[in-house]
Amino acid sequence: MPTLTPTADVYSAYPLLSDDQIAILRPCGQVRPVREGEQLFRAGDPTEEFFVVLSGTVAVVEGHSEQQQLVHLHEARSFLGELGVLEGQTALLGALVSTPGEVLAVALAALRDLLSREPALGDVILRAYLLRRTILAGAGTGFRIIGSAFSPDTRRLLDFAARNRLPHRWADLEKDTEAEALLTRLGIAPEETPIVVWHEHRVLRNPSNAELAQVIGLRTETVARAVLDLVVVGAGPGGLAAAVYGTSEGLSTVVLDAVATGGQAATSSRIENYLGFPAGISGMELAECAVVQATRFGARITVPAEAAGLEQRDGANVVRLTDGSTVAANNVVVATGARYRRLPARGVERFEGLGVHYAATLWEARTCRLDTVAVVGGGNSAGQAALFLARESPAVHLLVRGEDLGRNMSRYLIDRIEQNPRIHVRLHTEVQEVTGEDRVEAVVVQDNRTREQQVLEARALFVFIGARPATSWLTGAVTLDPRGFIPTGQDVAHVAADLWKPLGRAPLALETGLPGVFAVGDVRSGSVKRVASAVGEGAMAVRLAHEHLEEVRPPAIR
């Protein structure tokens, strides 16, 4: 990988700390002399310390010792690391002293405590780390996934890495000439793929998502406490808001998600109508900021951890996971959101991961840069995707089955789409088939009024046609409405009245048919399907959880 080209973004990603900022950090760390060639940390090592270069230079490198490539050279007053430092992940890159000098080493626990007291310094570090993660992803650094594009397990690993915003690169067995050579060197037969090459030390043979997460550091240790104050199932905006407010108010909190933090919001290239961000914010940035914030307050976030059931046992609410383990808590916030709907057209399933995508972020967009693409859907997600892709794609076909964009899309998006010469809106249009050899090459569409068909050249198809609630794991545990969403408050006051009699009250505003179980965000019946409302409901659920805790906790001994 070549050295990063100095651009405005790169300079922003590698700021120099002021003398005052270094003075704030000094009491929390230890000054160490370093010699040329000394390794501060290696790729794949657990992240344990935060480093500031006081004098000399430190090279950030990728690759093993014989073939290391320079990523960035840190000079005095620069700090090392990227987003994984704040999220407790293992190091993606190594750090090697280039010229002797001194570094300031701060333990991560001390750093997190300091940043909670020094928000200005924390903002500088977080912003730089977010940019570095984006730059590393765009440069194709990180671990390697080697496998066939036609392998479901290869596509599973690629999707898991993309959804969790993990820098990686893919070597396609059918196209990448280096892939076969690397397999030969590792002594691995093609039929044994996919594999994950975790830096120079470790090869994972077709790992499960949980195994890969364990190596990267996404999974936390098993909960030791018998009954927690709060378990949040789902790490979208609503779930992460509940985690932030819960931990900041002293509740022992664990967050579980089956796929990735950020939920559907994290798949959005740009959210422009979220209060407080006049220039907009990407779904990735919003998700990562929320994860760092929740972790800083003490929440434990585990991915992947898929809920399989919910029951009440010995006065506590118990969440059963698909791996057989359980987590018990006095309160449960259900924030599992919704899962995207698949497009019912020929060829779609075959090309999922090979040009058919259900998100439009940096990871998906880099596979079709400078190509004509198509976007299906008439809502805000589809509009945001079209605008994002039009930055580099010469033409974006926005395919809408309805007769008017204004029915489901915000006016500000419609105005920008209509002003963009690269976006071609096709109303009354439905996808009939996706065609190609080894990846998407064209889309067959049909006018739903005239039945006239047309073939559109497109190297990728992005699908945003709504979602269904992720509540199958709750069947038989809580009341669901006919569409599978969760009614709350007065809508379930008549359900299981015997559960409420001992409490002497009706269900609280966001409470489900089970006392102490709350539903927030898209999964809740009647929700408005907006990031802001999900965040508000997450915060509100914590306030209601406090009320329930007062009912179930034994009175304090005075």
N, C-alpha and C positions, 0 to 999 in steps of 0.2 A: 504494500500500500504506500503510495507516495506521501511525502510530507504535505500537511494541509496548506493550501494556498492562503496567504494572508488576505482576508476580506474583512469588511466591517463586522460581519457576524463573528468571525474568528477572533478579532480583537476584543469584541464584547465578551466572548467566552473565556478569555484569558486576561482578566483585569489585574492590575497591580493594587495591592492593599496600601493604604496610607499608613504613615507612622503611627497615627492614633489608633487605627484598627489593629495593627500588630501589637501595640501596647495593651489593648484590651485582651488579646489572645495570650500574651506571654504568661500571666499568672496561672493560666490553666494548663500550661504545657511544660515541656522540657527542651532546652536548647542542646543540640547535639552537633559535634563536629562530624563531618562526613568526608570521606576520601574518594578520589577518582576510582570509578569502577564499582563502588559499593551499591548493592541492590537494596533500595528502600522497601520495595515489595515486588512480588511477581504476579503476573496474570494468573488468576485462579486461586490466589491466596485469600483467606477471609480478610475483610477490611477491618482493621483494628485502630488505626490512627489517621489523623488529619495532619498533613504536612504543609508548612509554609517555608519557602526558600528564603533564608536571611542573607546568604552570600553564596557565591559560586553558581553553578547551573546544574539542573537535573533534567535528564531526557526521559520523556514518556515514550515507551517503545512497544511495538507489537511483534510477535513471533518469538521463536526459540533463540537460544544464545548464538547460534551460527548464522542465523538469517534475520536478525532484528532490523526493523524498519522504524525510523523516527516518525513519531506522530506530532510531538511538540517539544520545544526546548523551553523549560521554565527558568527564568532568571530571578534575581533578587526581588522580593516582595510579591512574588506570584505564589499561588497555592495549588496543590496537586489534587487529583481525583476528579470524579464526575458523579452523577446522580446516585450511583450505587453506594457511595460513602454515607449519604444521609438515610438511605433506605436499608442499610445493613446487608447489601449484596456483596458477593465476592468481586475482587478486582478484575476488570476486563482487560487492563493493560498493565505493563510493568513500569517501574521507575528506577532509573539507573543514574548515579551521580556522574556527570560529565566533567565538571571541574570542581575541585575541592572547595569546601566552605562550611557553612552551618545551616541547619534546618531547625525549625521549631516543630516539635511533635506533640500533638494534643490528642488524648484518648477520646474516642467517639462519645462516650457517656458525658464527659466533661464538655465536649463541643456542643452537644444537644442542649445541655443545661445552660450553657453560655448563650446560645442563639435564642433561647426563649426569653432571656433578659436583655438581649441586644438585637432587636428586630432589624435595625438598619444594616448591621453587619450580616445578619442572616439573609437578608434580601439580596445583598451582593453575591454571596456564595450560592444561594439557590438559583438565582438567575443565570449565573455562569454555568452551574452544573446542568441546568435544563438545556442550555445552548450546546454544551459539550455533548450531551447525550444525543441531541438531534444531529450534530455534525458527525459523530462517530457512526450513527446509523446510516447517514447518507453516504459515508465513505466506505461502507461495507466492512467495517472492522468487527471485532468480537469473535464469538465461537463460530464454528463451521458446521453446517448441516449438509451431509452428503447422501444423496438418494435420488431415485427416479421420480420424475414429475408425475408419473402414473401410479405411484405408490400412495395409498391412503395414509400410511403412517408418515411418509415424508410430508404430505400436505398438513397432517395434524401437527407435526412439530413446527412447521413454518407458520401455521396459524397461531399456535401458542406463543411463539417468539414475537410475532408481530403484535398480537393483542396485548402482550405484556411489555411492549416497547423496548425489547431487548436487542441491542446491536448484534447482528449476525450476518453471515453471508451463506448463500446456498450454492453448492456445486451439483449441477444436474448431470446425472450419470450419462444421459443421452447426448448431452451437448458440450459439457466441460471436459476438455482433454486432460486437464490436470487432475480431475477426480479419479480416473482409473489409475494414474501413476501413484497418487496418494494412497489409494486402497492397497495397491501392490506393496508399497513401502510399509504399510501397517499390517500386512498379512491378512487382509480381510477380503473375502470373496464378494462380488457384486450382489449375490443373492442374500447376503447377510445384512445388507443395508435396509433402511437408513441408519446412519450412525451420526453421532454428534462428537466432533473433535473439540474437546474442552482444553484449549490452549495446547501446550506441548506435553502435558503430563497424563492426560486421561482421555480414553475413548469410550463413549457410551454407545452400546449396541441397541438400537431401537428402544431407547428409554421411554417410559411412560412420561406423561406430563409432570406427574408428581416427582418422579426421579430427577428429571431435568431441573425442576424448581428447587429441589433439595440442594443440588450442586450449586446453583446460582445464588441461593440464599433467599428465595421468595417465601419459603415455608418456615414458620417459627416453631419453637419447641412445643411439645405437648403441654396443654394446660394442666398445671398441677393443682390448682384450686378446685375444690369439690363443686361448689356452686358459685358462679360468677354473678356480678350484678347485671351484666348486659352482654348478650350475644347478638351481633348484627349479621344477618345472612344476606349477603349481596353487597358488593363494594362499588356501586355506582354513586352518583352524587348524593342521593338520599342516605345511603348506608354510610358513606364516608362522613357526611355531616353529623349523623348520629354518633359515630365514633369520636369525632372531634369534640362535640359538646359533652358526650358522656365521660370521656377521659378527663377533659378539662374541669369537669365538676366532681371528679374523684371516684367515678364508677369503674370498677374493674371490667375491662371491655376486651372482647375478642371479635375480630371481623373475619368472616369466611366468604370465599367466592369460588365458584366452580371453574372460572375461566381466567379472569384478570381484573385488576382494579380499574375503576373508571366507568364500567358498564357501557351502555350504548353511547353515552356522551363522549367517551374517549375515542370513539370511531369517527367523530366529527372533525373535519379539517379546520373549521372556524365556527365559534359561537359568538355572534355579534350583538345579540339582544340580552345579554346577561348583565345585570345591574353592576356598575362600577368598572366596567371594561369598555370604554368608548371605542377603542380600536379593535375590540374583539379579543378572544382568547381561544387557542386551539383546545380541543378536547383532551389531547395528551397533556398539555401544560396544566390545565385545570385538575386533571386526575393526579398528576405527579405532585403538584402543590398540596393537594388534599391529603395524599398518602404521607408526605413528609410531615405535615401538620399533625395528623392523627398519631403517627409514630412518635413524634416529639413529645406529645402529651402522655404517651405510654400505652397506646392501643397496640395489640398484637394482631397483625394481619397475616392470614395464611391463604396462599394460592398455590395450586388448586385444592379446594376443599368443598366437595359437592354435597349439599344436604339431600338426604334420602327420606327423611320423615321427621315428624314432630309429635311429642306426646307429653303429658303431664305425669310426673312420677315423684312421689314423696313431697308434694308441694312445690316442686320446681318444674320449669319447662325444659325438656330435654330434646336437643337436636341430634338426630342420628345422621351420620355421614356414610357415604357409599363405601368407604374403606373399613366400615365396621365400628369405628370409634364413635364416641358420643361427647357432647359438650352440654353441660347443664347450667342454667342461669335463672335468676328470678324474673328477668325480663328478656324478651326476644323481639328484635325489630326485623321484620321481614321486608327486605328491600331488593328482592331478586329481579325486579324489573321485567323486561320482556325480551324474547328471543326473536330475531329477524325472521320474516317469512320468506320461504324459498319461492323462486319464480317458477310457476308451472308451465315450463316450455321445454321442448325437446333439446337435448344436449346440455342443459344447464348443469345437471348433476355431474356429468362427465368432465366439465371444464371448471368446476369449483376449485379454486386455487391455481388454475391455469389460465386465468383471464377473467373468470367470473368472481366478483368480490362483493362482500356485504359491508364494506367499510371503505372510506376514502381518506387514508392518512398517508404520511410519508412512505410507509412500508409498501402499501399497495401501489401508490403512484409511481414509485421508482421502477416498477416492472414494465411500465408502458409510457415512459417519457418520450415526448415528441411523436407519439402515435395518436391517430384518431380513436376516440373512445365513445361509449354510449353510457348514459345514466338513465335508469328506470325509476320513476316515481314522481309524485307531484307535491310532496311535502317539503318542509324546511331542510330535512337531511339531504334530500336529492338536490335541492337548490344550492346548498352549501358545497356539496360534492362537485357539482357542475362548475361552479366558480373557481374552486380550488384546482380542479384538473385543467381548466382553461388557461391557467398560468403558463403551462408548457405544452399542452396538447394543441395541435393546429386546429382541431375541430372536435367539439363535444356535442353529441346528439342527446338532447334531453327528451326522453320518451314518456309521454303522459297520456293515460287512457281517458282522462276526462276532457271536458271542453274548455276549461278555464283554470289557469294557474292560481288565480286568486281564491279558489275554494279552500285549499289547504296550505298555502304558502304565504309567508309574511310579505307585506308590501315592499319592504326595503330590499328583500331578495329579488322579487320580481323586477323591480326597477333596475337593479344591477345586471340581471340576466338579459333583460331587453336591450341594455346598452352595450353588451359584450358581443362583438362581431364573431367571436369564435364559437359561441353557443347557439345551436340551432334547435329551437323548441318545436317538437312535433306533437300536437294535440290529437286526441282520438286515436292514439297509436298503442298497439300491444305487441309484445314480443312473442313470436311463434316458435322460433328455433334459433339456436346458437350453433355455428358451424366452424370447422377448422380441422387441421391435421393434428398437431400436438399441442395447440393452444388456440384460443379464440382468434378467428380471422374475420368473421362477418356475423351479422345479426339479421335474421329475417323478421320483418315487422309487417303488421297488417292494420289497415285503417278499419276501426270497428264500426264504421258507418257503411262504407262502400265494399268492404271485404277485399279491397285491392292490396296486394302484397308487394313488398319492395325489399331488396337486399342492400343493407348498409355496411360498408366496410368499417370495421372496428376491431382493434386489437385487445380491447378489454370491455367488460360489461359490469357496471356497478349498480347493484340492486338495492333500492330503498322503498319497499312497498308495504311498510308497516310491520308490526310484530305481534306476537301472542304472549300472554302472561306466563311467566315461568313459575307455575304453581302446582305442577303435577305431583311434586313431593309432599304437598299439603292435603291431598285428597283424603277425606275421612278425618282429618285433624281439625280443620277450620272450615267455616261455611264459605263457599265460592258462589259467585253469581253464574248465570248461564254461559257467559263467555269465559269463565275461568278466573276473573278478577276477584279480589278479596273485599267484601263489604266491611265497613267499620262503623263504630259509634251506634247511632240510633237505628241504623239499618240492620243490626244484629241484636238489638235489645231483647227481641222475643226468643232468641236462640238459647237453648240450654239454660233456662232460667234458674235451675238449681245451682249452677256454678256461681251465680251472682248473689244469691240470697245470703251466704255467709259474709259477703263483703258489704252488703247493704247498699248497693248502688247499681246503676246501669253501666254498660260499657262506656269508657272514655272516648273522646272524639276520634282517635285513630286506633282504638283497640278493636281487635277482631272478636270472634265468638269465644276465644279463650282468654281468661284474665291474664294480664301481663304479656300478651302477644300483640304487637302493634304492626301495622302495615303502612308503608310510606312509598311515595313515588309512583312510577308507572304501574306497579303491580296492584295498586289500590283501586277499587271500583270508584269511578267518578273523579279520578285525578285528572289534572289538566295537561299532563304530558309536557312539562316544561322543566328545565334544569332548576330554575329558581324556586319553583314550587316544591320540587323534590327536596332541595336543600332545606327549605323552610319546614317541611314536614319532618325531616330527620331531626332538626333541632327541637321541634315541638314534641316529638315522640319521647325524647329524653326527659323533658319536663313532666310528661305524663308517667314515664317510668319511675320517676322519683315518688310520685303519688302512690303508685302501686307498691314500691318498696316499703313505704311507711305502713302499708297494710300487712305485709308478710314478714317483715323483720320483727324479731322480739324487741320489746321495749328496752331501752337502755337502763342499766342498773345505776342508780344514783346513790 
